[in-house]
Amino acid sequence: MIRERYLSAARTGLSLLAHESVAGRWAEPSALAGFTVGGLATHLSQQVTSVTAALAADHAGKEVIGLYEHYDRAAWLAADIDNDYNTGIRDGGERAAEAGHGPVLAEAVAALEALERLLPGNPPGTVSGNPRWPYATPLGDFLRTRILELVVHADDLAVSVGVATPEFAPETFEIATCILARLAAKRHGQASLVRALARAERAPASISAL
């Protein structure tokens, strides 16, 4: 079930956030352009805290769209890292990171504990999404978007501090890879995706989904 898979992804992401190497290199540049380690780690933590905020928000009256329409509308997808949306994400992460590793971790852990109580009891058909979005999505689709963020940014953060990228549960990782494969095929074409995954001799130079 998607809710359990999201909670599994969140636990994996926060286990990395708690690593001493993240705390020790908080103010250093990360592997992701424009982010410090702290800013990137905080952005990772926001994939948990944003869900508690989404559940608490009022989405009444918003248009409800599906998972891939969300990505069709995403201003950041395939955009320059210095566009307004991406700059806003980085600035928000950096501002929140000023609190320091301990408070950021504590807030995320508290949010996860709350979600472990709240998510199982949420009724089917719950509408959710980032409160800042002009639309809403089914809760399951919103959780899928957070799983993708956790998987991608866990690798960014692990590389930034020189530790092994955490292994997500296979059924959770599958959600992220399915989204990435579909986005990559839309961006580069089906043939390019097939060649990248199955034919190294004619694989394209890039198959980035994002």
C-alpha positions in Angstrom: 0.0 0.0 0.0 1.3 3.4 -1.0 1.1 4.9 2.5 3.3 2.2 4.0 5.7 2.6 1.1 5.9 6.3 1.7 6.6 5.8 5.4 9.3 3.3 4.6 10.9 5.9 2.2 10.7 8.6 4.9 12.4 6.4 7.5 15.2 5.6 5.0 15.7 9.3 4.2 15.7 10.4 7.8 18.3 7.7 8.7 20.6 9.5 6.3 19.7 12.9 7.6 20.7 11.7 11.1 24.2 10.6 9.9 27.1 12.4 11.7 28.7 13.2 8.4 25.6 15.4 7.5 25.9 17.3 10.8 29.7 17.7 10.4 29.5 19.1 6.9 26.4 21.2 7.3 27.8 24.5 6.1 29.8 23.0 3.2 28.8 23.0 -0.5 26.8 20.0 -1.6 26.9 18.0 -4.8 23.8 19.8 -5.9 24.6 23.2 -7.4 23.5 26.1 -5.2 22.8 24.0 -2.1 24.9 23.7 1.0 24.8 20.3 2.6 22.5 21.8 5.3 20.2 23.3 2.7 20.0 20.0 0.7 19.5 18.0 3.9 16.7 20.4 5.0 15.1 20.0 1.5 15.2 16.3 2.0 13.6 16.7 5.5 10.8 18.8 3.9 9.7 15.7 2.0 8.4 14.6 5.4 7.3 17.8 7.0 5.5 18.8 3.8 3.2 15.8 4.1 2.0 16.8 7.6 1.4 20.3 6.2 -0.5 18.9 3.3 -2.7 16.9 5.5 -3.5 19.9 7.6 -4.2 22.2 4.7 -7.6 23.1 3.2 -7.7 22.0 -0.4 -11.4 22.7 -0.9 -12.3 24.2 -4.2 -9.0 23.3 -5.9 -8.9 21.4 -9.2 -7.9 17.8 -8.5 -5.3 16.4 -11.0 -3.4 13.1 -11.4 0.2 12.3 -10.9 1.6 12.9 -14.4 -0.5 16.0 -15.0 1.3 17.3 -11.9 4.6 16.8 -13.6 3.3 18.2 -16.9 2.6 21.4 -15.0 5.8 21.5 -12.9 7.7 24.7 -13.5 11.0 23.1 -12.3 11.0 20.1 -14.6 13.9 20.2 -17.1 14.3 23.9 -16.2 17.5 25.9 -15.7 18.7 25.6 -12.1 18.5 29.4 -11.8 14.9 29.8 -12.8 12.6 31.4 -10.2 11.1 28.2 -9.0 14.3 26.4 -8.5 15.9 29.4 -6.9 13.0 29.7 -4.5 13.4 26.0 -3.5 17.1 26.5 -2.8 16.5 29.7 -0.9 13.8 28.1 1.3 16.0 25.2 2.1 19.0 27.4 3.0 16.9 29.6 5.2 15.4 26.7 7.1 18.9 25.1 7.4 20.0 28.1 9.5 18.3 26.5 12.5 21.1 23.8 12.4 21.2 20.0 12.0 19.7 19.1 15.4 16.5 21.2 15.1 16.0 20.2 11.4 16.3 16.5 12.3 14.1 16.8 15.3 11.3 18.5 13.3 11.4 15.9 10.6 11.4 13.0 13.2 8.4 14.6 14.9 6.6 14.9 11.6 7.3 11.2 10.7 6.0 10.1 14.1 2.8 12.1 13.4 2.5 10.6 10.0 2.8 7.1 11.3 -0.3 7.8 13.3 -2.2 9.9 10.8 -1.7 8.2 7.4 -3.2 4.8 8.2 -6.4 6.4 9.4 -6.9 8.8 6.5 -9.9 7.7 4.5 -9.7 6.6 0.8 -10.2 9.4 -1.6 -8.4 12.0 0.6 -7.2 14.9 -1.5 -3.8 16.4 -0.7 -0.9 18.3 -2.1 1.5 21.1 -1.4 -0.6 24.0 0.1 1.2 26.4 -2.3 0.0 24.4 -5.4 -3.0 25.9 -7.2 -4.4 22.4 -7.6 -4.6 19.3 -5.4 -4.0 15.6 -6.0 -5.2 12.3 -4.6 -3.2 11.6 -1.4 -1.6 8.5 -2.9 -0.3 10.5 -5.9 1.1 13.2 -3.6 2.9 10.5 -1.6 4.4 9.2 -4.8 5.8 12.6 -5.6 7.4 12.7 -2.1 8.9 9.2 -2.6 10.6 10.3 -5.8 12.0 13.4 -4.0 13.3 11.2 -1.1 15.0 8.7 -3.4 16.6 11.3 -5.7 17.8 13.7 -2.9 19.0 10.9 -0.7 21.5 10.1 -3.4 22.4 13.8 -3.7 23.0 14.1 0.0 24.9 10.8 0.4 27.3 11.9 -2.4 27.7 15.3 -0.8 29.0 13.9 2.4 30.9 10.8 1.1 28.7 8.0 2.4 26.9 5.2 0.7 23.6 6.0 -0.9 20.9 4.4 1.3 19.0 1.4 -0.1 15.3 1.9 -0.2 12.9 -1.0 0.1 12.4 -2.6 -3.4 8.7 -1.9 -3.7 9.3 1.7 -2.6 12.2 2.2 -5.0 10.1 0.8 -7.8 7.6 3.7 -7.4 10.4 6.2 -8.0 11.9 4.4 -10.9 8.6 4.0 -12.7 8.0 7.8 -12.5 11.5 8.5 -13.6 11.2 6.1 -16.6 8.0 7.6 -17.7 9.3 11.2 -17.4 12.5 10.2 -19.2 10.6 8.6 -22.1 8.4 11.7 -22.5 11.5 14.0 -22.5 13.8 11.9 -24.7 11.6 9.4 -26.5 10.9 5.7 -25.9 13.8 4.6 -28.1 16.3 6.6 -26.1 15.1 5.1 -22.8 15.2 1.5 -24.2 18.8 2.1 -25.5 19.9 3.6 -22.2 18.6 0.6 -20.3 19.3 -2.2 -22.7 21.8 -1.2 -25.4 25.0 0.4 -24.1 26.5 0.5 -27.6 23.9 3.0 -28.8 22.8 4.6 -25.5 22.3 8.4 -25.6 24.6 10.6 -23.6 21.8 11.6 -21.3 18.5 10.1 -20.4 17.8 12.4 -17.4 14.1 12.5 -16.5 14.4 15.7 -14.5 
